[in-house]
């Protein structure tokens, strides 16, 4: 879906990754940084949100649905719920037609989050994906020329997995005496 004029999401790739990566694993346990109302409120205000309970609920719902879709599980019902009743309306202007989004204000930022995701999927197909470390819950946006990035961070997940594979190979190789 081409996002023109005012319909283009105000959220950028970085804001999308912040939202998707708001449920990291720390010490082997999933953390939800947006569980704390203050954290999700801070993120919302940094990205043009108004704040409030409804906006926070919609943001969490959009984030959860996007994470599910990107992880390959069923997030589509959640996306449909976030986008339900949203309309794209053309309005004439001096420069031609401008597209405007009609959405309840408390849901606007959640819809913007979904539009930012759709924009990334269109501009960079196959580049947004989960980290290949099965113990990690983060996502990455592969900007490499070859589109071969596998981990959210080479320092943490990449090196950790490479070291584990090396140790496993070393244990499997018979030691010469």
SERO-4910 file (N, C-alpha, C, O; in steps of 0.05 Angstrom, whole numbers):
BEGIN
 pado doro    nc1    nc2    nc3   cac1   cac2   cac3    cc1    cc2    cc3    oc1    oc2    oc3
  Unk    A     17    -24      0      0      0      0     18     25      0     34     28     18
  Unk    A     15     41    -20     31     66    -21     19     86     -1     -5     90      0
  Unk    A     37     98     14     28    117     34     36    145     25     59    152     25
  Unk    A     16    161     17     21    187      5     16    209     25      0    206     44
  Unk    A     30    231     21     25    256     36     21    251     66     38    239     79
  Unk    A     -1    261     76     -6    259    105    -12    231    114    -13    225    138
  Unk    A    -16    213     95    -22    185    103      3    170    109      2    150    124
  Unk    A     26    179     99     51    166    106     55    167    137     50    188    149
  Unk    A     63    145    148     66    143    177     86    163    187    107    168    175
  Unk    A     80    176    209     99    194    222    120    178    237    140    189    245
  Unk    A    115    152    241    134    136    255    155    126    235    148    118    213
  Unk    A    180    126    243    201    116    225    209     88    233    198     76    251
  Unk    A    229     77    218    238     50    222    248     46    251    243     25    263
  Unk    A    261     66    262    272     64    289    249     62    309    251     46    328
  Unk    A    229     77    306    206     76    325    192     49    323    184     37    343
  Unk    A    190     38    299    179     11    295    195    -10    310    184    -26    324
  Unk    A    222     -9    306    239    -28    320    238    -25    351    238    -45    365
  Unk    A    236      0    360    233      4    389    208    -10    399    208    -23    420
  Unk    A    186     -7    385    161    -19    393    163    -50    392    156    -64    411
  Unk    A    173    -60    369    175    -89    366    194   -101    387    190   -124    396
  Unk    A    215    -87    394    235    -97    413    230    -89    442    249    -88    458
  Unk    A    205    -83    448    198    -75    475    192    -99    493    182    -96    515
  Unk    A    198   -123    483    195   -148    499    220   -165    498    219   -187    489
  Unk    A    243   -154    508    268   -169    506    269   -192    527    252   -193    545
  Unk    A    288   -209    523    293   -230    543    317   -221    560    338   -214    549
  Unk    A    314   -221    586    336   -214    604    338   -236    625    318   -243    638
  Unk    A    362   -247    629    367   -268    648    348   -292    642    339   -305    661
  Unk    A    344   -297    617    328   -320    609    298   -317    611    283   -336    606
  Unk    A    289   -294    618    260   -289    621    251   -266    603    265   -245    601
  Unk    A    227   -269    591    216   -247    575    208   -224    593    195   -227    613
  Unk    A    216   -200    584    209   -176    598    190   -160    580    193   -161    556
  Unk    A    171   -146    591    154   -129    575    158   -100    585    148    -92    606
  Unk    A    174    -85    569    181    -58    577    156    -40    576    155    -20    590
  Unk    A    136    -48    561    111    -33    559     91    -41    579     68    -31    579
  Unk    A     97    -60    597     79    -67    618     75    -43    636     54    -38    647
  Unk    A     97    -29    640     97     -4    657     83     18    641     93     26    619
  Unk    A     61     28    651     47     49    637     64     73    631     61     86    610
  Unk    A     83     79    649    100    103    644    118     99    620    124    118    605
  Unk    A    128     74    616    146     69    593    131     72    566    141     85    548
  Unk    A    108     59    564     93     61    539     83     89    535     82     99    512
  Unk    A     76    103    556     68    131    554     91    149    545     87    166    528
  Unk    A    115    144    555    138    159    546    143    154    516    147    174    502
  Unk    A    142    129    508    146    123    479    124    137    463    130    149    442
  Unk    A    100    136    472     77    148    457     81    178    454     78    190    433
  Unk    A     88    191    476     92    220    475    115    228    457    115    249    444
  Unk    A    137    212    458    160    217    441    153    216    411    166    227    394
  Unk    A    131    201    405    123    197    377     96    210    370     82    201    352
  Unk    A     89    231    385     66    246    378     40    237    390     19    247    382
  Unk    A     41    219    409     16    209    422      6    228    443     20    247    451
  Unk    A    -19    224    451    -31    241    471    -30    230    499    -32    244    519
  Unk    A    -26    203    500    -26    190    526    -53    181    534    -73    186    520
  Unk    A    -55    167    555    -80    157    565    -83    126    563    -69    113    548
  Unk    A   -101    116    579   -106     87    580   -112     74    553   -100     54    546
  Unk    A   -131     86    539   -139     75    513   -116     74    493   -112     54    479
  Unk    A   -101     96    491    -79     96    472    -58     75    480    -48     61    462
  Unk    A    -52     72    505    -34     51    514    -44     23    507    -28      6    498
  Unk    A    -70     18    511    -81     -8    504    -79    -14    475    -72    -36    466
  Unk    A    -85      6    458    -83      2    429    -54     -2    420    -49    -18    403
  Unk    A    -35     13    432     -7      9    425      2    -19    432     16    -32    416
  Unk    A     -5    -28    456      3    -55    463     -9    -76    445      4    -96    437
  Unk    A    -34    -72    437    -48    -91    419    -34    -91    392    -30   -112    380
  Unk    A    -27    -68    382    -14    -66    355     13    -79    357     21    -94    339
  Unk    A     29    -73    378     55    -85    381     54   -115    382     69   -129    369
  Unk    A     35   -125    399     33   -154    402     25   -168    375     36   -189    369
  Unk    A      7   -155    360     -1   -166    335     22   -166    315     26   -186    300
  Unk    A     36   -144    314     59   -143    295     81   -163    302     93   -175    284
  Unk    A     86   -166    328    106   -186    336     97   -214    328    113   -230    318
  Unk    A     72   -220    331     61   -246    324     64   -251    294     72   -272    286
  Unk    A     56   -231    278     58   -234    249     87   -238    241     93   -256    225
  Unk    A    106   -222    252    134   -225    244    147   -251    255    166   -260    243
  Unk    A    136   -261    276    147   -287    287    134   -311    273    142   -334    279
  Unk    A    115   -306    256    102   -327    241     79   -340    255     70   -362    247
  Unk    A     69   -328    276     45   -338    289     21   -320    281     25   -300    267
  Unk    A     -2   -327    289    -26   -313    280    -30   -286    294    -41   -285    316
  Unk    A    -22   -265    281    -26   -238    291    -47   -223    275    -54   -200    282
  Unk    A    -56   -235    253    -74   -220    235   -100   -212    248   -110   -190    242
  Unk    A   -113   -228    265   -137   -219    278   -132   -193    294   -149   -175    295
  Unk    A   -109   -192    308   -103   -168    323    -99   -144    305   -107   -122    312
  Unk    A    -85   -148    282    -82   -126    263   -109   -116    253   -113    -92    250
  Unk    A   -126   -135    247   -153   -127    237   -168   -111    257   -182    -91    251
  Unk    A   -165   -118    283   -178   -103    304   -168    -75    306   -183    -56    309
  Unk    A   -141    -72    304   -129    -45    305   -138    -28    282   -143     -4    285
  Unk    A   -141    -40    258   -147    -25    234   -177    -23    228   -185    -10    209
  Unk    A   -193    -36    244   -222    -36    239   -233     -8    238   -229      8    257
  Unk    A   -248     -2    217   -261     24    214   -243     47    206   -252     70    202
  Unk    A   -217     42    202   -198     63    193   -203     69    164   -207     50    148
  Unk    A   -204     94    157   -209    101    129   -188    120    118   -177    137    133
  Unk    A   -182    117     93   -164    135     79   -182    152     61   -196    141     43
  Unk    A   -182    178     65   -201    196     52   -185    216     34   -168    230     44
  Unk    A   -192    218      9   -179    238     -9   -192    265     -5   -216    268     -2
  Unk    A   -175    285     -5   -185    313     -3   -171    330    -24   -146    329    -25
  Unk    A   -186    345    -40   -173    362    -59   -157    385    -45   -165    395    -24
  Unk    A   -134    391    -58   -118    414    -47   -107    428    -71   -111    420    -94
  Unk    A    -92    450    -66    -80    465    -88    -60    449   -104    -56    454   -127
  Unk    A    -48    429    -91    -28    413   -104    -39    387   -115    -24    370   -126
  Unk    A    -64    382   -113    -77    358   -123    -93    345   -101   -109    358    -88
  Unk    A    -90    319    -98   -105    304    -78    -86    297    -55    -64    288    -59
  Unk    A    -96    302    -31    -82    295     -7    -98    273      7   -123    275      9
  Unk    A    -84    253     17    -98    231     31    -96    236     61    -75    242     72
  Unk    A   -119    232     74   -121    236    103   -131    210    116   -147    196    104
  Unk    A   -121    205    139   -129    182    154   -151    189    174   -148    208    189
  Unk    A   -172    175    173   -194    179    193   -194    155    212   -199    133    205
  Unk    A   -187    162    237   -185    141    258   -190    155    285   -182    178    288
  Unk    A   -202    141    304   -206    153    330   -179    161    342   -159    146    339
  Unk    A   -177    184    355   -152    195    364   -137    176    383   -112    174    381
  Unk    A   -151    161    400   -137    143    418   -125    119    404   -108    105    415
  Unk    A   -133    114    379   -122     92    363   -102    101    342    -89     85    330
  Unk    A   -100    127    338    -83    138    316    -54    128    317    -44    120    297
  Unk    A    -41    129    340    -13    121    342    -10     91    337     10     83    325
  Unk    A    -28     75    346    -27     46    341    -30     41    311    -16     24    300
  Unk    A    -48     56    298    -51     53    268    -26     62    255    -17     50    235
  Unk    A    -14     84    264     11     94    253     33     73    255     50     69    237
  Unk    A     34     58    278     53     37    282     49     15    261     69      5    249
  Unk    A     24      7    256     19    -13    235     26     -2    207     37    -17    191
  Unk    A     21     23    202     28     35    176     58     36    173     68     32    151
  Unk    A     73     42    195    102     42    193    112     14    186    131     11    170
  Unk    A    100     -6    198    107    -34    192    101    -40    162    118    -52    149
  Unk    A     78    -33    153     70    -38    125     89    -23    106     96    -34     85
  Unk    A     97      1    113    116     16     97    143      1     95    155     -1     73
  Unk    A    153     -8    117    179    -23    118    176    -49    101    194    -55     86
  Unk    A    154    -63    104    150    -87     89    149    -82     59    159    -98     43
  Unk    A    139    -59     51    137    -52     22    165    -42     12    173    -50     -9
  Unk    A    178    -24     27    203    -13     18    226    -33     20    245    -32      4
  Unk    A    226    -50     40    248    -68     45    238    -97     50    240   -108     72
  Unk    A    226   -109     29    214   -136     33    235   -156     43    258   -157     33
  Unk    A    227   -171     62    244   -192     73    266   -183     92    283   -199    100
  Unk    A    267   -157     98    289   -147    114    282   -144    144    300   -142    160
  Unk    A    257   -144    150    248   -143    178    243   -172    187    226   -186    175
  Unk    A    257   -181    208    253   -208    216    262   -212    245    276   -195    256
  Unk    A    254   -234    258    263   -240    285    292   -248    285    302   -259    265
  Unk    A    305   -243    307    333   -252    311    333   -283    309    314   -296    318
  Unk    A    354   -295    298    355   -324    295    363   -338    321    363   -363    322
  Unk    A    370   -323    342    376   -335    368    349   -343    380    333   -326    386
  Unk    A    344   -369    384    318   -378    394    312   -368    422    289   -368    431
  Unk    A    333   -359    436    329   -348    464    324   -318    464    320   -306    485
  Unk    A    324   -306    440    321   -277    438    293   -271    427    282   -286    411
  Unk    A    281   -249    435    255   -241    425    257   -215    409    236   -203    403
  Unk    A    281   -207    402    284   -181    388    281   -185    358    284   -208    347
  Unk    A    276   -163    344    274   -163    315    296   -146    304    307   -129    317
  Unk    A    302   -151    279    323   -135    265    312   -125    239    295   -138    226
  Unk    A    323   -104    229    318    -93    203    345    -94    188    363    -78    193
  Unk    A    347   -114    170    372   -119    157    377    -98    135    362    -96    116
  Unk    A    397    -82    140    405    -61    120    430    -69    105    440    -53     89
  Unk    A    439    -94    108    463   -102     94    457   -106     64    435   -112     56
  Unk    A    477   -102     48    474   -104     19    465   -132     11    447   -135     -6
  Unk    A    476   -152     24    470   -180     17    444   -191     30    436   -213     24
  Unk    A    433   -176     49    409   -185     63    414   -211     78    399   -230     76
  Unk    A    437   -212     92    445   -237    106    446   -235    136    455   -254    149
  Unk    A    438   -212    147    440   -209    176    422   -230    189    399   -235    180
  Unk    A    431   -241    211    416   -263    224    409   -256    253    391   -268    264
  Unk    A    424   -238    265    420   -232    293    415   -203    298    422   -185    283
  Unk    A    401   -198    320    395   -170    328    420   -155    334    422   -131    329
  Unk    A    440   -170    344    466   -158    351    487   -179    348    485   -201    360
  Unk    A    508   -173    333    530   -192    330    545   -195    357    554   -217    363
  Unk    A    546   -173    372    560   -174    398    547   -194    417    561   -209    430
  Unk    A    521   -193    419    508   -210    438    499   -237    425    512   -257    430
  Unk    A    478   -236    410    467   -261    399    486   -275    379    490   -299    381
  Unk    A    498   -260    361    515   -272    341    539   -286    353    544   -310    348
  Unk    A    554   -272    370    578   -284    382    571   -307    401    585   -327    401
  Unk    A    549   -304    416    541   -325    434    534   -350    419    543   -372    428
  Unk    A    519   -348    398    512   -373    383    536   -384    368    539   -409    367
  Unk    A    553   -368    357    577   -378    344    595   -393    364    606   -414    358
  Unk    A    597   -381    388    614   -394    409    602   -421    417    616   -441    421
  Unk    A    575   -422    420    562   -448    427    566   -469    405    572   -492    412
  Unk    A    564   -461    380    568   -480    358    597   -490    358    602   -513    353
  Unk    A    615   -471    363    643   -479    363    649   -499    386    663   -519    382
  Unk    A    638   -493    409    642   -511    432    629   -539    427    641   -559    434
  Unk    A    606   -539    414    593   -564    407    610   -580    387    614   -605    390
  Unk    A    621   -567    367    639   -580    348    664   -591    361    673   -613    355
  Unk    A    675   -575    380    699   -583    394    694   -608    411    711   -626    411
  Unk    A    671   -610    424    664   -633    440    660   -658    422    666   -680    431
  Unk    A    649   -654    398    644   -676    380    669   -687    367    670   -711    360
  Unk    A    690   -670    364    714   -678    351    731   -695    370    737   -685    392
  Unk    A    739   -720    363    756   -735    381    783   -722    385    795   -713    366
  Unk    A    791   -721    409    817   -709    415    839   -728    409    838   -752    417
  Unk    A    860   -719    396    883   -737    390    901   -737    414    905   -717    428
  Unk    A    912   -760    419    929   -763    443    958   -766    435    975   -768    453
***
